[in-house]
Amino acid sequence: MTINAPLPITTLRIPNPFLEGRNGVYVIHSDPLTIVDTGVATDKARDELVAGFAEHDINIKDIGRILLTHKHIDHVGNAWWIQQQSGAQIHIHEFEAAAISDVDPEGHRWRNLIRERM
């Protein structure tokens, strides 16, 4: 009987401007290198994510898969940016996919809404 050792997992704690304070981003050292959740898309969160990758010798270009646990912005926010850097495939449950299919990672719709209302 062969027993496979568990894959190593690196946990990064990424800042979150909401009540939780920090989110977990998990790196599964598998083939392909896999990220579970990505943190919120703020400059601070992205900077700490990049620093965490560097601290653990993780090259963003080596990420091949992104798994998103659910649609909340503090979990999916950096997925598109990571995908642009690495070409990684993004996976999310089909029930959540519709909610993120029209995402606005650059915030253009938000800025336009603010302009209209101010």
N, C-alpha and C positions, 0 to 999 in steps of 0.2 A: 504494500500500500504506500502510495506517495502522498506526502503532506506538503502542500505548498505554503511557503512562508508568506505572511501578509505583506502587501506592498507598503513601502514607506510613504507616509503622508506628512507633509509640512503644513502647519497652520500659520497663517498670517492674520493678524488682527488689524483691520482697516478702519479708520475713523468714519463716523457716520454722523451727520448733523441732526439726526432725529433722536428720539428718546433712548434708544438702545446704547448709544455711545460708540460701539465698535461692532463690526461684522466680521465673521470668520470667512476667509478665503482659503480653500484647501487645495493643495497641490498634491496630486497622486502621481508618484513617480512610477508611471506605467508606460507602456508603449501603445498609443502615443502618450506623451506627457499630458496630463489632464488637470484642468482647473475646475473646482466646484464653487460656483458663485464668484462674483467679481467685484463686489463693493459698489458704492454709489459713485456716480461720475462727477466728482468735484476735483479741483486741482489738488487739494490736500490729500484726498483718498488715493488719487492716482499716483501722486509723488510717493506716498508711503507704500503703495503696492509695488512700484518699481524698486524702491529701496529694499523692500522685503525680498523681492526676487533676487536682487544683487547680493544681499546678505547670505542667501542660501544657494548662491551660484546657479540660479535658474535663469536661463536665457529666454526671454519672451518669444523669440523666433522659434524656439523648440516646442512651444505649446501646440499640440495637435487637436485638442478637444476641449470644449468648454461645456460643462454641464450646469444648467441653471435649475435650481430647486423650485423656484416659483417666480412670478412676474413682478414682485415688488422692486422698485427702482434701486433700493439699497443692495439688491442681489444681482440685478442685471445691468446696472449702469455702465460698467466698463467693458462689457462683453464685446461690443462692436469695435471699440478701440483696440482691444487685445486681438480680435480677429483681423483687423487691418494690419497690425504689426506682425502677425504670425501666420495668417491664412487658416487658423484653426476652424474646425466645424463647431457650430453652436447647436446644442441639444436642449430642448425643454419639452415637457409633457404637452401633448396635443391640446389638452384643455386650456393650457396657458398660452399657447402659441398665438392665438388670435389677439390676445391682449397686448402683445409686443410686436405685432407685425407692422404697425405703423409708427414705430418709435422715431423720435426726433433727437438723435444724440447731440446735435450741434445747438439745440435749443432755439431754432429759428421761430417755431410756432409760439413758444413762450415769450420771446422778445416782441413778436408782433402783437400778441395779446396785451402785453404791458403797454406798448405804444398806443394801442387803441383806447385803453382804459385810463391812461394818464392824460 
